[in-house]
Amino acid sequence: MAASRFTDLREKLRSATPHRDDDDGDKNDDKYDVSRPEKRKYRDPEDEAEARRVRRGITQVCAFTPEECARIEAEIDGVVARGNRGVYRERTVDRAPLRNKYFFGEGYTYGAQLERRGPGQERLYPEGEVDEIPAWVRELVIERLVARGVIPEGFVNSAVINDYQPGGCIVSHVDPKHIFERPIVSVSFFSDSALCFGCKFQFKPIRVSEPVLCLPVRRGSVTMLSGYAADDITHCIRPQDIKKRRAVIILRKTRPNAPRLEANSLGSSTNSPPQRQRMLLKAKRSHRKADPDAAHRPRILEMDKEQQRRSLLSQQQSHGDGGSENSHYTPPHRTPDLAPAHRRVKMRRH
């Protein structure tokens, strides 16, 4: 197998789905020009028409100064530290490789947590299963956006903090329409990144198709999705777009008729006394020095083991070729033929 010319996963993904940072324009402007997000090099008219529909559902505002960002980022670090100490309720913290989620106000089932997969199967947790929205989120983020007329007062009753390490991602999805009203409001911190629309993910190894639209999102900016951008096309965060640590605070309002799990469907934690359930959680591994290839290294190591095994077998066969009767002789200290059949099959490459 020919050696790959790529030394970094993000470099490989960039070659497949080119992304360039859009640093043009005056960052002091309140409004970002949504007509200038990254475009694909070769586009057909249908793709261009879809990109225009996506843009019409996007509003971006630069709402926070670098000083305000630094203060909010210090509070986010505090959330991470409290999560690692096990201060929060069990369902407040949701951990994944290179990305942690912290639910406040309202939490809901999604992805592998669903009993039945598919759109429309998401459910809100019973009330009280996650921690309340922190006072600093209301004071430093929500109240500022209300004062500037970005969102109406009383709109937010759910806040989620997504904390990404370099190379982290979130797969293509649509925020559940039956649970959350529109717009979906997100505020970016720590570093610049990009939000992509219309991508498809493949795994083992991870690959991401070209986006219909790649929207730059800068530190301190607010991005609001509604209409076609929120309901009719998926959005995602690609691994190559998280070059440094990034956090986003997602502010949403749940629908009055949103389906909710029954209290007794979650086991003993809901039936326990009303005092806070404290659960000691392992410190997140990705909070050590971030390695964007960490999630993919186990497969690479398996490939190395397989190559080493084949090399060893070829050496044994070449040694055995000297004698006609012993060409397939296996030394006594190695008995691979005695291994169960299912193990031999498991090692094969498909």
C-alpha positions in Angstrom: 0.0 0.0 0.0 1.5 3.3 -1.1 2.4 5.7 1.7 0.1 8.7 2.1 1.5 12.1 1.4 -0.5 13.5 4.2 0.9 13.9 7.7 -2.1 15.5 9.4 -5.7 14.4 9.3 -6.8 18.1 8.9 -4.5 18.5 6.0 -6.0 15.4 4.3 -9.5 16.7 4.9 -8.6 20.2 3.6 -7.4 18.6 0.4 -10.8 16.9 0.0 -13.0 19.8 1.1 -10.9 23.0 0.7 -11.5 25.6 3.3 -9.8 29.0 3.5 -10.3 31.5 6.3 -12.2 34.5 5.3 -10.3 37.3 7.0 -11.5 40.0 4.6 -13.7 42.8 5.7 -13.8 45.0 8.7 -14.2 42.9 11.9 -15.5 46.0 13.7 -18.7 45.9 11.5 -21.7 44.7 13.4 -23.0 42.7 10.4 -21.0 40.1 8.6 -21.6 39.9 4.8 -23.2 36.5 4.5 -22.9 36.7 0.7 -19.1 36.1 1.0 -18.8 32.7 2.8 -16.6 30.2 1.1 -18.0 28.7 -2.1 -17.1 25.5 -4.0 -14.8 26.0 -6.9 -17.2 24.3 -9.4 -20.9 24.8 -8.8 -23.9 23.9 -10.8 -27.0 26.2 -10.8 -28.9 24.0 -8.4 -26.2 24.2 -5.8 -25.9 28.0 -6.2 -29.7 28.3 -5.8 -29.6 26.2 -2.6 -26.8 28.3 -1.2 -28.8 31.4 -1.7 -31.7 29.8 0.1 -29.4 29.0 3.0 -28.0 32.5 3.2 -31.5 34.0 3.5 -32.0 32.1 6.7 -28.8 33.3 8.4 -28.2 36.4 10.4 -24.8 37.2 11.9 -24.0 40.0 14.4 -20.7 40.8 16.1 -22.0 41.3 19.7 -19.0 40.9 22.1 -15.7 42.7 22.4 -12.5 40.8 23.0 -12.6 41.9 26.7 -16.2 40.6 27.0 -15.2 37.4 25.3 -12.3 36.9 27.7 -14.6 37.2 30.7 -17.1 34.8 29.3 -14.4 32.3 28.3 -13.1 32.3 31.9 -16.7 31.4 33.0 -16.7 28.5 30.4 -13.4 27.3 31.9 -15.2 27.2 35.3 -18.0 25.1 33.8 -15.5 22.6 32.5 -13.7 22.4 35.9 -17.0 21.9 37.8 -18.0 19.2 35.3 -14.7 17.4 35.9 -15.2 17.6 39.6 -18.7 16.0 39.3 -20.6 19.0 40.6 -23.3 18.9 37.9 -26.2 16.5 37.6 -25.6 13.4 35.6 -27.4 14.5 32.5 -26.0 18.0 32.4 -22.6 16.7 31.0 -22.4 14.7 27.8 -18.9 13.6 26.8 -17.6 12.7 23.3 -14.1 12.5 21.8 -12.7 16.0 21.4 -16.1 17.6 22.3 -18.1 18.0 25.5 -21.7 19.2 25.9 -23.1 20.9 28.9 -26.9 21.1 29.0 -28.6 23.8 31.1 -32.3 24.6 31.6 -33.5 21.8 29.3 -31.7 18.7 28.0 -32.9 16.1 25.5 -32.1 12.7 24.1 -30.3 12.5 20.7 -28.0 10.3 18.7 -27.2 7.0 20.4 -29.4 7.8 23.3 -32.5 7.4 21.3 -34.5 4.2 21.7 -35.7 4.5 18.1 -33.4 6.3 15.6 -34.5 8.9 13.2 -35.8 12.5 13.0 -38.6 13.3 15.3 -37.6 10.7 18.0 -35.8 13.2 20.2 -37.4 13.8 23.6 -36.9 16.4 26.4 -35.7 15.0 29.7 -38.1 15.3 32.6 -37.9 18.7 34.3 -35.0 19.0 36.8 -32.8 16.4 35.1 -30.2 19.0 34.2 -28.9 22.1 36.0 -30.4 25.5 35.7 -29.0 28.1 33.3 -26.0 29.7 35.2 -26.5 33.2 36.3 -23.4 34.3 34.3 -25.0 33.0 31.1 -28.1 35.1 31.7 -26.1 38.2 32.8 -23.2 38.2 30.3 -24.8 36.7 27.3 -28.6 36.6 27.2 -29.2 40.0 28.7 -26.7 41.6 26.4 -28.4 40.1 23.3 -31.8 41.2 24.6 -30.5 44.7 25.2 -29.3 44.9 21.7 -32.5 43.6 20.2 -31.0 40.4 18.9 -33.4 38.2 20.7 -36.7 39.0 22.6 -36.8 39.0 26.4 -37.9 35.6 27.8 -37.0 33.8 24.6 -34.3 31.5 26.0 -35.0 28.6 28.4 -32.3 26.2 27.1 -28.6 26.9 27.0 -26.0 24.4 25.8 -22.2 24.9 25.9 -20.3 22.9 23.3 -16.6 22.8 24.1 -14.4 21.6 21.1 -10.7 20.6 21.2 -8.7 20.9 17.9 -9.9 18.4 15.4 -13.3 18.0 17.1 -16.5 18.0 15.2 -20.2 17.6 15.3 -21.9 15.6 12.5 -24.5 16.9 10.1 -27.9 17.4 11.8 -31.0 19.6 12.1 -31.9 20.9 15.5 -35.2 19.0 16.3 -38.1 21.1 14.8 -40.6 19.4 17.2 -38.6 20.5 20.2 -37.1 23.9 19.5 -38.6 27.1 18.2 -36.7 29.2 15.7 -34.3 31.0 15.5 -31.4 28.8 16.7 -28.9 31.2 18.3 -25.2 30.4 18.8 -22.4 32.5 20.2 -18.7 31.6 19.4 -15.8 31.9 21.8 -12.0 31.2 22.1 -11.3 31.1 18.3 -12.7 31.5 14.8 -14.2 28.6 13.0 -16.8 27.7 10.3 -20.3 26.3 10.1 -20.9 24.1 7.1 -24.3 23.3 5.5 -25.2 20.2 3.4 -22.2 18.0 4.2 -22.2 14.2 4.4 -20.0 12.4 6.9 -18.4 9.0 6.4 -16.3 7.3 9.1 -13.4 4.9 9.6 -11.6 6.9 8.4 -13.6 10.1 8.8 -14.4 11.9 5.5 -16.6 15.0 4.9 -18.1 15.9 1.6 -18.0 19.4 0.2 -20.5 21.8 1.8 -23.2 23.7 0.0 -22.2 26.7 2.0 -19.2 27.2 4.4 -20.0 30.1 6.8 -17.1 31.7 8.8 -18.0 32.2 12.4 -15.7 34.5 14.4 -15.0 34.8 18.1 -17.6 37.0 19.7 -20.1 36.7 16.9 -23.7 35.6 17.1 -25.2 33.3 14.4 -28.9 32.8 14.1 -30.5 30.1 11.9 -34.1 30.2 10.8 -36.2 29.2 7.7 -34.4 27.0 5.2 -31.0 27.2 7.0 -32.5 25.8 10.2 -35.2 23.4 8.9 -34.4 22.1 5.4 -30.7 21.5 5.3 -28.2 20.0 7.8 -25.4 21.9 9.4 -22.2 20.6 11.0 -18.7 21.5 12.3 -16.0 19.8 10.3 -12.7 18.6 12.0 -10.5 20.7 9.8 -12.5 23.9 10.9 -11.5 23.5 14.6 -7.9 24.5 14.5 -7.8 25.8 18.1 -10.0 25.2 21.1 -13.5 26.6 20.4 -16.6 26.9 22.5 -20.1 27.8 21.4 -23.1 28.7 23.6 -26.4 27.6 21.9 -29.4 29.5 23.1 -32.9 28.0 22.3 -36.5 28.1 23.3 -38.4 24.8 23.7 -41.9 24.5 22.2 -44.8 24.3 24.7 -45.9 21.0 23.2 -42.4 19.4 22.9 -42.5 15.7 23.8 -41.0 14.9 27.1 -39.8 11.6 28.7 -41.8 10.2 31.6 -40.0 10.7 35.0 -40.0 6.9 35.7 -38.4 6.1 32.3 -34.9 7.3 33.4 -34.3 4.9 36.2 -33.4 5.6 39.8 -31.9 9.1 39.4 -35.3 10.7 38.9 -37.0 8.7 41.7 -34.3 9.7 44.2 -34.8 12.4 46.8 -34.9 15.9 45.3 -31.5 17.0 46.4 -28.9 17.3 43.7 -27.6 14.1 42.3 -23.8 14.2 42.3 -21.9 11.8 40.1 -18.1 11.7 40.0 -17.1 11.8 36.3 -13.7 11.0 34.8 -11.8 14.0 33.7 -12.2 14.5 30.0 -9.2 13.0 28.2 -9.3 15.7 25.5 -8.6 18.4 28.0 -5.1 17.3 28.1 -2.9 18.5 25.3 -5.2 18.2 22.3 -4.3 15.8 19.5 -6.6 16.1 16.4 -5.5 12.6 15.3 -6.3 10.9 18.6 -9.8 9.7 17.6 -8.3 8.0 14.5 -5.0 6.5 15.8 -6.4 3.2 17.0 -7.3 2.2 13.5 -3.9 3.3 12.2 -2.3 1.1 14.9 -4.4 -1.9 13.8 -3.2 -1.4 10.3 0.4 -1.3 11.5 -0.2 -4.6 13.4 -1.6 -6.2 10.3 1.3 -5.1 8.2 3.7 -6.4 10.8 1.9 -9.8 10.9 2.0 -10.2 7.1 5.7 -9.3 7.1 6.4 -11.9 9.7 4.4 -14.6 7.8 6.2 -13.8 4.5 9.6 -14.1 6.4 8.5 -17.6 7.7 7.5 -18.7 4.3 10.7 -17.5 2.7 12.7 -19.5 5.3 10.6 -22.6 4.7 11.1 -22.5 0.9 14.6 -24.0 1.4 13.2 -27.5 2.0 10.5 -29.0 -0.1 8.9 -31.0 2.7 9.1 -28.3 5.3 8.1 -25.3 3.2 4.9 -24.9 5.3 6.4 -26.0 8.6 5.4 -23.8 11.6 7.9 -23.5 14.5 6.7 -25.2 17.7 6.6 -21.9 19.7 4.1 -20.4 17.2 0.8 -22.1 16.7 -1.3 -19.7 14.7 -3.4 -22.6 13.2 -4.6 -23.4 16.7 -6.3 -20.0 17.0 -10.1 -20.1 16.8 -11.4 -19.5 13.3 -13.3 -16.3 14.3 -10.0 -14.7 15.4 -8.4 -15.5 12.1 -11.3 -14.0 10.2 -11.3 -10.9 12.5 -7.7 -10.0 11.5 -8.5 -10.1 7.8 -8.8 -6.8 5.9 -12.0 -6.2 4.0 
